[in-house]
Amino acid sequence: MEVTHAAQLDASPALLALTPLFVAPLVAVCLLLPSPAGPLAALATLSLALLPRLLWRSSQPAEGLAFTLANVLYWNLMYPAAFGSLPLLAAGSLLRPRLFLPPSLLYAAYAKLLSRPDLSHGAGWRFFSQHDWGIVALRRYLRLRLHVPAALRSRPPQRAVVIAIHPHGVASDYRLAMDGLLYAALPGREVLTLGASVLFSLPLVRELVLWTRCIDASKRVAARALAAGRSLQVIPGGEAEQMRTRTGVEEVYLARRAGFVKLAMQHGAALVPCYAFGATDLYDVSPAQHRRNAEGVLWSLSKRFGVALPLYRGAFGFVPKRRPVDLVFGEPFEPACKVAGNPTDEEVVAAHASYMAQLRTLFDTHKAALGHTIAFTVRSGGYARHCRRPPRSRAHFKTLNCR
């Protein structure tokens, strides 16, 4: 098993100019406030965006108070600034239409009519994905590692693969952080990640996901990418898995999700299971929060609009707990298909069952080395239970549910 370490990539000062871009809507709204509060708030926002780079440099060890504080300040500003860009621009357009409305409409026309790389082959920016300060700091914070087998690494890049990652986790922070490592982990292979359509409608979030090689998750776009010889990365659990994530519970929503398997078979691509060990340990989800996430208004929103807004608690606001995340890739396998590119329903069902078996084997093979359970019990309905150590109470149990 080959391991690619996040420490191999450093941040580049050449990308410093992008930091004000990601807080621009927030700064602009601050300037709408009466003087001197408005200018002071705008200056404070810009200072908070740049201060983390002064507190920690990527040439320094990723430990200590300064490193943690740098991540806390940066991501607790960037997450709401980016994901809140649409309501911020809307508020500005209502309060100062002459100032905000023209650039907002121009951006909307550009992003939805003139430039649609999300519907084709993406707009990956390798230098950004590898060397952006925030992404580098997040990789170091998560202690992110990719474990890639020789069989996958040596597979010719022109022979496409569909990499399926499990589980989604509350926020799938690892997805953003891992893209820069994939260039070295899978040299020569262009890997595009399928992302929820709503992400490409949010200013700044759109740029962030495009630069880290995301494309729209529609079947048509995915099929076009595979037909062009590109490889895909998917998180099959989607919003359902995200909304139902429980702390420390390895729960995979897969039993009724065979679309990615059929897609791979239709285009002669190999399937690659990948398990994200540690992804469910990054945030705390209380029983009450889980109930509200898995039913009611929040659940209805995720089902109807594809917008996942789970309730959770990080270590410091939006910043996750500092737990190591290891993405372990399995070996590629090509499901049997009697007529190439035209699998029958029976062949898809058989391939899906084989995939689930390989995912279980992958988990079982690496769990002990990565600090997980040694116990494994399969129950009816694909239910399996794991625990990190001999159980002394219910708190020690971890589960792997294939639903």
Secondary structure by P-SEA (a helix, b strand, c coil): cbbbbcccbbbbccccccccccaaaaaaaaaacccaaaaaaaaaaaaaaaccccccccccccccaaaaaaaaaaaaaaaaaaaaaaaaaaaaaaacccccaaaaaaaaaaacccccccccccccccccccccaaaaaaaaaacbbbbbccccccccccbbbbbbbccccccaaaaaaacccccccccccbbbbbbbccccccaaaaaaaaaaccccccaaaaaaaaaabbbbbbccccaaaaaacccccccccccccaaaaaaaaaabbbbbbbbbccccccccccaaaaaaaaccaaaaaaaacccccccccccccccccbbbbbbbbcccccccccccccccaaaaaaaaaaaaaaaaaaaaacccccccccbbbbcccbbbbbbcccccccccbbbbbcc
